[in-house]
Amino acid sequence: MALPPPTDTPEEVLRTEIILEARSPLTGEPLSAAEYLELQEDLRQNQEPLLSSQVRETVFLLQIRRILRPIIPVIP
């Protein structure tokens, strides 16, 4: 009862399989291996900051505030 069914593919075999299909991380549509590789390279080259500089500055200041709060309890 503790053994898997005989029709189950062993994990060792599944680990050696070459994956030929992938899904786009942007749209979820199926892609071939070549299209997926091309998309990954494009995304790696065109990495733009996801947050504006103002948001990054605000997050940085909040992190400083969180660090200083236990030391200086007057900070609201």
N, CA, C and O atoms as a GROMACS GRO file, in nm:
protein
  304
    1MET      N    1   0.081  -0.120   0.000
    1MET     CA    2   0.000   0.000   0.000
    1MET      C    3   0.086   0.126   0.000
    1MET      O    4   0.044   0.229  -0.052
    2ALA      N    5   0.204   0.120   0.057
    2ALA     CA    6   0.288   0.237   0.067
    2ALA      C    7   0.364   0.262  -0.063
    2ALA      O    8   0.420   0.370  -0.081
    3LEU      N    9   0.366   0.166  -0.152
    3LEU     CA   10   0.438   0.182  -0.278
    3LEU      C   11   0.352   0.255  -0.381
    3LEU      O   12   0.229   0.242  -0.379
    4PRO      N   13   0.415   0.332  -0.470
    4PRO     CA   14   0.337   0.401  -0.575
    4PRO      C   15   0.286   0.299  -0.677
    4PRO      O   16   0.339   0.188  -0.686
    5PRO      N   17   0.184   0.336  -0.752
    5PRO     CA   18   0.132   0.243  -0.853
    5PRO      C   19   0.238   0.211  -0.959
    5PRO      O   20   0.325   0.294  -0.985
    6PRO      N   21   0.232   0.093  -1.020
    6PRO     CA   22   0.334   0.055  -1.119
    6PRO      C   23   0.334   0.144  -1.243
    6PRO      O   24   0.435   0.148  -1.313
    7THR      N   25   0.226   0.215  -1.271
    7THR     CA   26   0.221   0.301  -1.389
    7THR      C   27   0.289   0.436  -1.365
    7THR      O   28   0.310   0.512  -1.460
    8ASP      N   29   0.322   0.466  -1.240
    8ASP     CA   30   0.389   0.591  -1.205
    8ASP      C   31   0.531   0.592  -1.259
    8ASP      O   32   0.604   0.494  -1.246
    9THR      N   33   0.571   0.704  -1.319
    9THR     CA   34   0.708   0.718  -1.368
    9THR      C   35   0.799   0.753  -1.251
    9THR      O   36   0.768   0.844  -1.174
   10PRO      N   37   0.910   0.680  -1.235
   10PRO     CA   38   1.000   0.709  -1.122
   10PRO      C   39   1.059   0.849  -1.131
   10PRO      O   40   1.079   0.904  -1.239
   11GLU      N   41   1.086   0.906  -1.015
   11GLU     CA   42   1.140   1.042  -1.009
   11GLU      C   43   1.276   1.052  -1.078
   11GLU      O   44   1.308   1.155  -1.137
   12GLU      N   45   1.355   0.947  -1.071
   12GLU     CA   46   1.487   0.947  -1.135
   12GLU      C   47   1.474   0.965  -1.285
   12GLU      O   48   1.555   1.033  -1.348
   13VAL      N   49   1.372   0.904  -1.344
   13VAL     CA   50   1.350   0.916  -1.488
   13VAL      C   51   1.300   1.057  -1.521
   13VAL      O   52   1.342   1.116  -1.621
   14LEU      N   53   1.212   1.110  -1.439
   14LEU     CA   54   1.159   1.244  -1.463
   14LEU      C   55   1.268   1.350  -1.455
   14LEU      O   56   1.264   1.448  -1.529
   15ARG      N   57   1.366   1.332  -1.367
   15ARG     CA   58   1.474   1.430  -1.354
   15ARG      C   59   1.565   1.433  -1.476
   15ARG      O   60   1.628   1.535  -1.503
   16THR      N   61   1.572   1.323  -1.549
   16THR     CA   62   1.661   1.318  -1.665
   16THR      C   63   1.592   1.361  -1.793
   16THR      O   64   1.658   1.374  -1.896
   17GLU      N   65   1.461   1.384  -1.790
   17GLU     CA   66   1.390   1.426  -1.910
   17GLU      C   67   1.429   1.568  -1.948
   17GLU      O   68   1.447   1.655  -1.862
   18ILE      N   69   1.441   1.591  -2.077
   18ILE     CA   70   1.470   1.725  -2.128
   18ILE      C   71   1.337   1.794  -2.154
   18ILE      O   72   1.252   1.742  -2.226
   19ILE      N   73   1.320   1.910  -2.097
   19ILE     CA   74   1.195   1.985  -2.113
   19ILE      C   75   1.202   2.062  -2.245
   19ILE      O   76   1.290   2.145  -2.264
   20LEU      N   77   1.108   2.034  -2.333
   20LEU     CA   78   1.107   2.098  -2.464
   20LEU      C   79   1.001   2.208  -2.476
   20LEU      O   80   0.999   2.282  -2.574
   21GLU      N   81   0.915   2.218  -2.378
   21GLU     CA   82   0.810   2.319  -2.381
   21GLU      C   83   0.820   2.405  -2.256
   21GLU      O   84   0.862   2.358  -2.150
   22ALA      N   85   0.782   2.528  -2.268
   22ALA     CA   86   0.784   2.619  -2.154
   22ALA      C   87   0.669   2.717  -2.168
   22ALA      O   88   0.602   2.723  -2.271
   23ARG      N   89   0.646   2.792  -2.063
   23ARG     CA   90   0.543   2.895  -2.065
   23ARG      C   91   0.607   3.030  -2.044
   23ARG      O   92   0.704   3.044  -1.969
   24SER      N   93   0.552   3.129  -2.111
   24SER     CA   94   0.603   3.265  -2.099
   24SER      C   95   0.576   3.316  -1.958
   24SER      O   96   0.464   3.305  -1.909
   25PRO      N   97   0.676   3.373  -1.890
   25PRO     CA   98   0.651   3.429  -1.757
   25PRO      C   99   0.567   3.556  -1.762
   25PRO      O  100   0.513   3.599  -1.661
   26LEU      N  101   0.556   3.616  -1.879
   26LEU     CA  102   0.479   3.740  -1.893
   26LEU      C  103   0.332   3.714  -1.921
   26LEU      O  104   0.244   3.770  -1.856
   27THR      N  105   0.305   3.626  -2.020
   27THR     CA  106   0.166   3.605  -2.062
   27THR      C  107   0.114   3.466  -2.030
   27THR      O  108  -0.008   3.446  -2.030
   28GLY      N  109   0.202   3.370  -2.002
   28GLY     CA  110   0.158   3.235  -1.972
   28GLY      C  111   0.132   3.150  -2.094
   28GLY      O  112   0.087   3.036  -2.081
   29GLU      N  113   0.159   3.203  -2.212
   29GLU     CA  114   0.134   3.125  -2.334
   29GLU      C  115   0.246   3.023  -2.356
   29GLU      O  116   0.360   3.048  -2.318
   30PRO      N  117   0.214   2.909  -2.416
   30PRO     CA  118   0.318   2.807  -2.440
   30PRO      C  119   0.422   2.856  -2.540
   30PRO      O  120   0.390   2.922  -2.638
   31LEU      N  121   0.549   2.822  -2.513
   31LEU     CA  122   0.660   2.860  -2.599
   31LEU      C  123   0.747   2.738  -2.624
   31LEU      O  124   0.751   2.644  -2.544
   32SER      N  125   0.817   2.739  -2.736
   32SER     CA  126   0.916   2.635  -2.761
   32SER      C  127   1.040   2.668  -2.679
   32SER      O  128   1.051   2.776  -2.622
   33ALA      N  129   1.133   2.573  -2.673
   33ALA     CA  130   1.254   2.595  -2.594
   33ALA      C  131   1.335   2.713  -2.650
   33ALA      O  132   1.389   2.793  -2.574
   34ALA      N  133   1.343   2.724  -2.783
   34ALA     CA  134   1.418   2.834  -2.844
   34ALA      C  135   1.353   2.969  -2.815
   34ALA      O  136   1.421   3.066  -2.784
   35GLU      N  137   1.219   2.974  -2.826
   35GLU     CA  138   1.148   3.100  -2.798
   35GLU      C  139   1.164   3.140  -2.652
   35GLU      O  140   1.180   3.258  -2.620
   36TYR      N  141   1.161   3.040  -2.562
   36TYR     CA  142   1.176   3.068  -2.420
   36TYR      C  143   1.315   3.124  -2.391
   36TYR      O  144   1.329   3.220  -2.316
   37LEU      N  145   1.418   3.063  -2.450
   37LEU     CA  146   1.554   3.110  -2.430
   37LEU      C  147   1.570   3.253  -2.482
   37LEU      O  148   1.635   3.336  -2.418
   38GLU      N  149   1.512   3.280  -2.598
   38GLU     CA  150   1.518   3.414  -2.656
   38GLU      C  151   1.448   3.516  -2.566
   38GLU      O  152   1.498   3.627  -2.546
   39LEU      N  153   1.333   3.478  -2.512
   39LEU     CA  154   1.260   3.567  -2.422
   39LEU      C  155   1.340   3.594  -2.295
   39LEU      O  156   1.345   3.708  -2.248
   40GLN      N  157   1.404   3.490  -2.240
   40GLN     CA  158   1.484   3.508  -2.120
   40GLN      C  159   1.602   3.603  -2.146
   40GLN      O  160   1.634   3.687  -2.062
   41GLU      N  161   1.666   3.589  -2.262
   41GLU     CA  162   1.777   3.678  -2.295
   41GLU      C  163   1.729   3.822  -2.311
   41GLU      O  164   1.796   3.915  -2.266
   42ASP      N  165   1.614   3.841  -2.377
   42ASP     CA  166   1.559   3.975  -2.394
   42ASP      C  167   1.527   4.038  -2.258
   42ASP      O  168   1.556   4.156  -2.235
   43LEU      N  169   1.467   3.959  -2.169
   43LEU     CA  170   1.432   4.012  -2.038
   43LEU      C  171   1.557   4.046  -1.958
   43LEU      O  172   1.559   4.146  -1.885
   44ARG      N  173   1.661   3.966  -1.970
   44ARG     CA  174   1.785   3.992  -1.898
   44ARG      C  175   1.852   4.120  -1.949
   44ARG      O  176   1.908   4.196  -1.870
   45GLN      N  177   1.847   4.143  -2.080
   45GLN     CA  178   1.911   4.262  -2.137
   45GLN      C  179   1.831   4.389  -2.111
   45GLN      O  180   1.890   4.496  -2.093
   46ASN      N  181   1.702   4.380  -2.109
   46ASN     CA  182   1.616   4.497  -2.097
   46ASN      C  183   1.564   4.517  -1.956
   46ASN      O  184   1.453   4.568  -1.938
   47GLN      N  185   1.641   4.480  -1.856
   47GLN     CA  186   1.593   4.496  -1.720
   47GLN      C  187   1.593   4.643  -1.683
   47GLN      O  188   1.698   4.706  -1.668
   48GLU      N  189   1.474   4.696  -1.667
   48GLU     CA  190   1.456   4.834  -1.624
   48GLU      C  191   1.411   4.831  -1.479
   48GLU      O  192   1.349   4.733  -1.436
   49PRO      N  193   1.440   4.933  -1.404
   49PRO     CA  194   1.393   4.934  -1.265
   49PRO      C  195   1.240   4.929  -1.262
   49PRO      O  196   1.172   5.001  -1.336
   50LEU      N  197   1.189   4.844  -1.176
   50LEU     CA  198   1.045   4.829  -1.166
   50LEU      C  199   0.981   4.942  -1.086
   50LEU      O  200   0.863   4.972  -1.103
   51LEU      N  201   1.059   5.003  -0.999
   51LEU     CA  202   1.006   5.110  -0.917
   51LEU      C  203   1.069   5.243  -0.958
   51LEU      O  204   1.184   5.249  -1.002
   52SER      N  205   0.992   5.347  -0.943
   52SER     CA  206   1.046   5.479  -0.973
   52SER      C  207   1.148   5.517  -0.865
   52SER      O  208   1.151   5.458  -0.758
   53SER      N  209   1.228   5.615  -0.895
   53SER     CA  210   1.332   5.657  -0.800
   53SER      C  211   1.270   5.713  -0.672
   53SER      O  212   1.327   5.698  -0.564
   54GLN      N  213   1.154   5.776  -0.684
   54GLN     CA  214   1.088   5.833  -0.566
   54GLN      C  215   1.042   5.721  -0.472
   54GLN      O  216   1.053   5.733  -0.350
   55VAL      N  217   0.989   5.614  -0.530
   55VAL     CA  218   0.944   5.501  -0.447
   55VAL      C  219   1.063   5.434  -0.381
   55VAL      O  220   1.058   5.398  -0.263
   56ARG      N  221   1.173   5.416  -0.457
   56ARG     CA  222   1.293   5.355  -0.399
   56ARG      C  223   1.347   5.439  -0.285
   56ARG      O  224   1.391   5.385  -0.183
   57GLU      N  225   1.345   5.571  -0.300
   57GLU     CA  226   1.392   5.660  -0.195
   57GLU      C  227   1.304   5.649  -0.070
   57GLU      O  228   1.354   5.647   0.042
   58THR      N  229   1.173   5.643  -0.090
   58THR     CA  230   1.080   5.630   0.022
   58THR      C  231   1.104   5.499   0.096
   58THR      O  232   1.105   5.498   0.220
   59VAL      N  233   1.124   5.390   0.025
   59VAL     CA  234   1.150   5.261   0.088
   59VAL      C  235   1.281   5.266   0.166
   59VAL      O  236   1.290   5.215   0.278
   60PHE      N  237   1.382   5.328   0.108
   60PHE     CA  238   1.510   5.342   0.177
   60PHE      C  239   1.494   5.420   0.308
   60PHE      O  240   1.548   5.380   0.411
   61LEU      N  241   1.419   5.530   0.304
   61LEU     CA  242   1.399   5.610   0.425
   61LEU      C  243   1.318   5.533   0.530
   61LEU      O  244   1.343   5.547   0.650
   62LEU      N  245   1.222   5.453   0.487
   62LEU     CA  246   1.146   5.371   0.580
   62LEU      C  247   1.234   5.265   0.646
   62LEU      O  248   1.217   5.234   0.763
   63GLN      N  249   1.327   5.210   0.570
   63GLN     CA  250   1.420   5.112   0.627
   63GLN      C  251   1.510   5.177   0.732
   63GLN      O  252   1.536   5.119   0.837
   64ILE      N  253   1.557   5.298   0.702
   64ILE     CA  254   1.640   5.370   0.800
   64ILE      C  255   1.558   5.399   0.926
   64ILE      O  256   1.607   5.384   1.038
   65ARG      N  257   1.434   5.439   0.906
   65ARG     CA  258   1.346   5.470   1.020
   65ARG      C  259   1.326   5.345   1.107
   65ARG      O  260   1.326   5.353   1.229
   66ARG      N  261   1.308   5.229   1.041
   66ARG     CA  262   1.286   5.105   1.115
   66ARG      C  263   1.411   5.069   1.197
   66ARG      O  264   1.400   5.016   1.307
   67ILE      N  265   1.529   5.096   1.142
   67ILE     CA  266   1.653   5.066   1.214
   67ILE      C  267   1.672   5.161   1.333
   67ILE      O  268   1.713   5.118   1.440
   68LEU      N  269   1.641   5.290   1.313
   68LEU     CA  270   1.663   5.389   1.417
   68LEU      C  271   1.554   5.390   1.524
   68LEU      O  272   1.578   5.442   1.634
   69ARG      N  273   1.440   5.338   1.498
   69ARG     CA  274   1.328   5.344   1.592
   69ARG      C  275   1.359   5.284   1.729
   69ARG      O  276   1.327   5.345   1.830
   70PRO      N  277   1.421   5.165   1.736
   70PRO     CA  278   1.452   5.111   1.870
   70PRO      C  279   1.557   5.194   1.944
   70PRO      O  280   1.558   5.198   2.067
   71ILE      N  281   1.645   5.259   1.870
   71ILE     CA  282   1.752   5.336   1.933
   71ILE      C  283   1.699   5.470   1.980
   71ILE      O  284   1.730   5.514   2.092
   72ILE      N  285   1.620   5.536   1.897
   72ILE     CA  286   1.564   5.669   1.928
   72ILE      C  287   1.412   5.655   1.932
   72ILE      O  288   1.348   5.664   1.827
   73PRO      N  289   1.353   5.634   2.048
   73PRO     CA  290   1.209   5.610   2.058
   73PRO      C  291   1.122   5.730   2.026
   73PRO      O  292   1.000   5.716   2.018
   74VAL      N  293   1.181   5.848   2.009
   74VAL     CA  294   1.103   5.968   1.980
   74VAL      C  295   1.051   5.968   1.836
   74VAL      O  296   0.954   6.038   1.806
   75ILE      N  297   1.113   5.890   1.748
   75ILE     CA  298   1.072   5.886   1.608
   75ILE      C  299   0.932   5.825   1.599
   75ILE      O  300   0.911   5.713   1.647
   76PRO      N  301   0.838   5.897   1.538
   76PRO     CA  302   0.700   5.844   1.530
   76PRO      C  303   0.687   5.725   1.437
   76PRO      O  304   0.578   5.671   1.421
   0.00000   0.00000   0.00000
